[in-house]
Amino acid sequence: VFDALTSKRPYKDAFSFEKSIEILKSESGKSFDPRIIDCLMRNLDGFYELYKQFHLEEL
């Protein structure tokens, strides 16, 4: 889901890293297992480093 949110598609623009995290957090306990979102939040710096590798042209 993170990749889908942060990637441009023919039918939508990409969400920013920050907006994507906001969306995931807002859906914790609803669409997503809160344990997964907690893991994401504990490792947010690493996720941001990966994000930068794949989205250099957008930064």
N, CA, C and O atoms as a DFTB+ gen file, in Angstrom:
236 C
 N C O
     1  1       0.832      -1.187       0.000
     2  2       0.000       0.000       0.000
     3  2       0.879       1.253       0.000
     4  3       0.575       2.231      -0.683
     5  1       1.973       1.216       0.772
     6  2       2.871       2.374       0.811
     7  2       3.370       2.712      -0.586
     8  3       3.378       3.880      -0.975
     9  1       3.784       1.706      -1.339
    10  2       4.258       1.930      -2.705
    11  2       3.151       2.513      -3.577
    12  3       3.397       3.424      -4.368
    13  1       1.950       2.000      -3.438
    14  2       0.832       2.515      -4.234
    15  2       0.543       3.978      -3.895
    16  3       0.233       4.773      -4.782
    17  1       0.644       4.327      -2.629
    18  2       0.388       5.712      -2.226
    19  2       1.464       6.665      -2.735
    20  3       1.165       7.788      -3.140
    21  1       2.712       6.216      -2.712
    22  2       3.825       7.112      -3.045
    23  2       4.218       7.086      -4.515
    24  3       5.140       7.794      -4.921
    25  1       3.536       6.287      -5.308
    26  2       3.864       6.189      -6.733
    27  2       2.797       6.868      -7.587
    28  3       1.601       6.784      -7.306
    29  1       3.258       7.535      -8.625
    30  2       2.339       8.139      -9.589
    31  2       1.724       7.033     -10.436
    32  3       2.400       6.088     -10.844
    33  1       0.454       7.170     -10.686
    34  2      -0.281       6.231     -11.527
    35  2      -0.960       7.036     -12.637
    36  3      -1.108       8.252     -12.515
    37  1      -1.369       6.375     -13.707
    38  2      -2.046       7.116     -14.784
    39  2      -3.308       7.847     -14.298
    40  3      -3.721       8.846     -14.886
    41  1      -3.900       7.342     -13.237
    42  2      -5.155       7.894     -12.744
    43  2      -5.003       8.769     -11.495
    44  3      -5.989       9.312     -10.998
    45  1      -3.742       8.911     -10.974
    46  2      -3.553       9.745      -9.782
    47  2      -2.100      10.170      -9.652
    48  3      -1.194       9.498     -10.146
    49  1      -1.892      11.293      -8.982
    50  2      -0.543      11.730      -8.642
    51  2      -0.082      10.989      -7.391
    52  3      -0.894      10.461      -6.631
    53  1       1.209      10.959      -7.196
    54  2       1.767      10.326      -6.004
    55  2       1.519      11.212      -4.788
    56  3       1.567      12.439      -4.878
    57  1       1.255      10.577      -3.657
    58  2       1.195      11.297      -2.393
    59  2       2.618      11.477      -1.888
    60  3       3.496      10.672      -2.198
    61  1       2.845      12.519      -1.120
    62  2       4.153      12.726      -0.502
    63  2       4.398      11.641       0.545
    64  3       3.474      10.942       0.962
    65  1       5.641      11.515       0.954
    66  2       5.986      10.572       2.018
    67  2       5.157      10.879       3.265
    68  3       4.564       9.981       3.864
    69  1       5.124      12.143       3.644
    70  2       4.420      12.551       4.857
    71  2       2.926      12.257       4.775
    72  3       2.342      11.747       5.731
    73  1       2.310      12.573       3.647
    74  2       0.874      12.320       3.475
    75  2       0.591      10.825       3.487
    76  3      -0.416      10.390       4.046
    77  1       1.464      10.040       2.879
    78  2       1.287       8.590       2.854
    79  2       1.329       8.011       4.263
    80  3       0.520       7.152       4.611
    81  1       2.273       8.483       5.073
    82  2       2.364       8.026       6.463
    83  2       1.112       8.435       7.230
    84  3       0.579       7.652       8.017
    85  1       0.650       9.640       7.006
    86  2      -0.573      10.129       7.654
    87  2      -1.763       9.227       7.315
    88  3      -2.556       8.884       8.193
    89  1      -1.883       8.850       6.056
    90  2      -2.980       7.975       5.623
    91  2      -2.873       6.618       6.302
    92  3      -3.863       6.100       6.818
    93  1      -1.680       6.042       6.303
    94  2      -1.490       4.732       6.927
    95  2      -1.816       4.784       8.418
    96  3      -2.476       3.885       8.939
    97  1      -1.364       5.818       9.099
    98  2      -1.645       5.951      10.531
    99  2      -3.138       6.104      10.788
   100  3      -3.665       5.546      11.750
   101  1      -3.816       6.853       9.935
   102  2      -5.252       7.074      10.137
   103  2      -6.060       5.794       9.932
   104  3      -7.172       5.672      10.446
   105  1      -5.507       4.847       9.187
   106  2      -6.202       3.585       8.921
   107  2      -5.749       2.450       9.841
   108  3      -6.205       1.315       9.707
   109  1      -4.851       2.765      10.772
   110  2      -4.400       1.764      11.739
   111  2      -5.582       1.293      12.582
   112  3      -6.310       2.105      13.154
   113  1      -5.764      -0.009      12.652
   114  2      -6.889      -0.563      13.394
   115  2      -8.166      -0.645      12.581
   116  3      -9.160      -1.207      13.042
   117  1      -8.151      -0.095      11.384
   118  2      -9.309      -0.156      10.489
   119  2      -8.941      -1.024       9.295
   120  3      -9.340      -2.185       9.210
   121  1      -8.181      -0.450       8.381
   122  2      -7.751      -1.182       7.187
   123  2      -6.457      -1.949       7.417
   124  3      -6.177      -2.919       6.713
   125  1      -5.661      -1.519       8.405
   126  2      -4.351      -2.117       8.643
   127  2      -4.203      -2.564      10.087
   128  3      -4.697      -1.917      11.011
   129  1      -3.519      -3.675      10.262
   130  2      -3.210      -4.186      11.591
   131  2      -2.343      -3.150      12.314
   132  3      -1.303      -2.750      11.791
   133  1      -2.749      -2.716      13.495
   134  2      -1.978      -1.704      14.214
   135  2      -0.535      -2.129      14.497
   136  3       0.352      -1.280      14.590
   137  1      -0.296      -3.424      14.633
   138  2       1.077      -3.890      14.884
   139  2       1.980      -3.592      13.699
   140  3       3.160      -3.287      13.874
   141  1       1.429      -3.678      12.491
   142  2       2.211      -3.379      11.292
   143  2       2.521      -1.888      11.225
   144  3       3.641      -1.497      10.896
   145  1       1.543      -1.067      11.533
   146  2       1.754       0.383      11.515
   147  2       2.738       0.786      12.615
   148  3       3.574       1.665      12.403
   149  1       2.647       0.154      13.781
   150  2       3.614       0.423      14.851
   151  2       5.027       0.075      14.404
   152  3       5.969       0.817      14.683
   153  1       5.180      -1.040      13.718
   154  2       6.485      -1.444      13.191
   155  2       6.990      -0.408      12.187
   156  3       8.160      -0.028      12.220
   157  1       6.124       0.038      11.313
   158  2       6.486       1.076      10.347
   159  2       6.973       2.325      11.070
   160  3       7.998       2.897      10.698
   161  1       6.255       2.747      12.085
   162  2       6.614       3.973      12.795
   163  2       7.946       3.828      13.531
   164  3       8.716       4.785      13.608
   165  1       8.219       2.655      14.066
   166  2       9.499       2.422      14.749
   167  2      10.665       2.434      13.772
   168  3      11.803       2.683      14.170
   169  1      10.396       2.170      12.510
   170  2      11.436       2.080      11.487
   171  2      11.281       3.149      10.413
   172  3      11.707       2.960       9.274
   173  1      10.677       4.257      10.775
   174  2      10.346       5.299       9.805
   175  2      11.581       5.859       9.095
   176  3      11.527       6.147       7.899
   177  1      12.675       6.011       9.808
   178  2      13.894       6.532       9.173
   179  2      14.363       5.615       8.049
   180  3      14.754       6.086       6.981
   181  1      14.326       4.317       8.288
   182  2      14.715       3.359       7.259
   183  2      13.772       3.383       6.066
   184  3      14.211       3.282       4.920
   185  1      12.484       3.517       6.333
   186  2      11.515       3.614       5.241
   187  2      11.759       4.871       4.416
   188  3      11.626       4.856       3.192
   189  1      12.116       5.955       5.093
   190  2      12.376       7.194       4.362
   191  2      13.610       7.054       3.478
   192  3      13.629       7.578       2.364
   193  1      14.631       6.364       3.952
   194  2      15.829       6.134       3.137
   195  2      15.484       5.315       1.890
   196  3      15.964       5.618       0.798
   197  1      14.666       4.293       2.047
   198  2      14.224       3.499       0.892
   199  2      13.387       4.350      -0.060
   200  3      13.558       4.291      -1.278
   201  1      12.498       5.127       0.502
   202  2      11.659       6.021      -0.304
   203  2      12.528       6.933      -1.166
   204  3      12.266       7.097      -2.358
   205  1      13.559       7.525      -0.568
   206  2      14.438       8.436      -1.305
   207  2      15.140       7.725      -2.459
   208  3      15.340       8.318      -3.518
   209  1      15.512       6.473      -2.266
   210  2      16.187       5.724      -3.327
   211  2      15.309       5.572      -4.560
   212  3      15.810       5.594      -5.684
   213  1      14.018       5.420      -4.363
   214  2      13.105       5.169      -5.472
   215  2      12.392       6.419      -5.983
   216  3      11.731       6.376      -7.021
   217  1      12.524       7.519      -5.266
   218  2      11.804       8.741      -5.631
   219  2      12.729       9.950      -5.704
   220  3      12.311      11.065      -5.392
   221  1      13.959       9.748      -6.105
   222  2      14.935      10.841      -6.170
   223  2      14.457      12.008      -7.017
   224  3      14.639      13.165      -6.639
   225  1      13.848      11.718      -8.158
   226  2      13.430      12.784      -9.060
   227  2      12.308      13.639      -8.487
   228  3      12.082      14.753      -8.959
   229  1      11.612      13.143      -7.491
   230  2      10.491      13.874      -6.906
   231  2      10.903      14.723      -5.711
   232  3      10.132      15.577      -5.273
   233  1      12.092      14.509      -5.180
   234  2      12.510      15.221      -3.963
   235  2      13.119      16.561      -4.269
   236  3      13.520      17.281      -3.354
